[in-house]
Amino acid sequence: MSRKTSPYPLLPVPEAVDIILSHSLPLGECEVPRDEAVGLVLAQDIIADEPLPPFPASIKDGYAVIASVRYF
């Protein structure tokens, strides 16, 4: 089996990121209604006024699921 080689050299990730960023322009911020924000990225972090859930909870809290599979 012969092995094909790419005509394009592999680049280290930091070098590839630098190339991409040197050809990109940052987008400006804008305000949109929440219902129209699907698919957009936040310009800044959102911090909740209160924790959710509003009580101490273990990271092991969750739901148990029982599932069965029938093969016909």
N, C-alpha and C positions, 0 to 999 in steps of 0.2 A: 504494500500500500504506500503510495507516494504522499508526502505531506505537503500541503499548500502553504505558502507563506504570504503574508499580507504585504502589499507595497507601502503600507503606512506604518511608520515606526510607533511602538508603544511609548507613551510619555508617562513620567511620574505624575501622580494626581495633582500635587501642588502646581506643577508646570501647566497642566491642562486647565486647571481652574484659572490661573493667571491669564492664559490665552483667551478663555471665554470671557472673563471679566473685562479684558482690554477691548473687546469688541461689543460690549453691552452697555446700555445706559440704564440707570435706575429709573423706575417709574415713580411718578409723583403720588402723593397721598390724596385720597378723596373720601368723602363721606357718602355712604349709600344706605338706604333703609335695609334693615336686617334681612327682610325677605328677598332682597335683590343681591345679597352678598354671597350667595352660593358660588363656590369655585374661586373666590377671592382670598387673598392672604392678608392677615392683620398687619397693620403698620407698627403696632406696639402690643405689648402683653396686656391681657385683661386680668385684673386681680379681683377676686370675689370679696364682697364686704363681710361675708360670714362663711365659715367652713361648711362643706357639704359632704357627708351628713353632719348635722349640728351636734354630734356626740362622738366620743372616742370610738373608733371602730378598728378592728383588726384587718390587716390586708388579706386575711384568710376568709373574711366574710364573703359570701357569694351564694350561688344557687347550685343545687344538686339536680342533675338530669338523669332520668332513667330512660334508656332507649332500647328498643329491641328491633331486630331485623328479621324479617320473614323471607325465606327463600322458597319460591314456589317451584 
